[in-house]
Amino acid sequence: VSAHSPLVVGNGPRGVHCFVHADDVPAQHAPGDTARASAGGGGGVPSLSVLAIRALGETDLNPVSGVGKLSQLVFAVVAPGNVVANLVAGAIAEAGAQQAGDMMQDFKTAALLGVCPRAQFSAMLLGSAFSIPVSIAAYDLFTSVWEIPGKMFPVPTAQIWLSMARLVNGGSLLPHVLPVAICAAVAAAMLPIIATTLRWVATRSRSSGTHWADRALEILPSGVGFAVGMYISPKFTLPRVLGTLIEQIWLASCPHNYQSFMVVTASGLVLGEGTAALLLAVGKSLF
């Protein structure tokens, strides 16, 4: 690559893509390290996929960025000092976790609707084949109109990836970060233990009516959900809070109307913003 060409690290149309610039990473690296990155990243996919599936099932949000960072930490030991290989390993692990979460969600929905899993998998393969040229065309369209990364699309996740790769290859943390991270990890690890204990107590005592353990389970926070709210920027978390409030008010005031139109309304908001962004990009490229 040239000194100012973008380096794209990704895996699949539904995977992860990381955009940095070649002059941000060291040019010297052993070719075998990148191959080991692919193998090492793929080897960590099963365990990280289980973590991603659980988080998606509990919070409706797949923390793929976090699980990719775990792979970067491991691969910093395999190929120390190699930023490019570190990015590749993290991207492969993150893409696998993303695919696992998406397929879990898709197959669960199909099971609820009574769809044949074999037919659904065939449809996924067909859709993936079409999505590859569409994804490339959409990327070319947006990069022809806007600078990426730039003011309109700063691609903050790519900067986090690059910062993480630099950190595990000789960088340094801010003071007192490690003790805080360890304390937070221990606290979060206790939550599923407490939840399991409460479920056991509630099951043993459920014959006598609603138990205090049931009420405690309803208010016990999710460590994953708490973390997601911390590392996602307010421009995403605040609309989610507002949307949740509107959804709960709608459910309480008009439950029958809610059951019929809530999903359609939310899907329309997502589709509307995506379609508007695409039309805006096409308009700017033409005029």
ABEGO torsion letter per residue (X at the ends): XBAABBBBBBBEAABBBBBBBAAABBABBBAAAAAAAAAAAAAAAAAAAAAAAAAAAAAGBBBAAAAAAAAAAAAAAABBGBAAAAAAAAAAAAAAAAAAAAAAAAAAAAAAAGBBAAAAAAAAAAAAAAAAAAAAAAAAAAAAABBOBBAABAGAAAAAAAAAAAAAAGBBBBBGAAAAAAAAAAAAAAAAAAAAAAAAAAAAAAAAEBBAAAAAAAABBBAAAAAAAAABBAAAAAAAAAAAAAAAAAAAABAAAAAAAAAAAAAAAAAAAAAAAAAAAAAAAAX
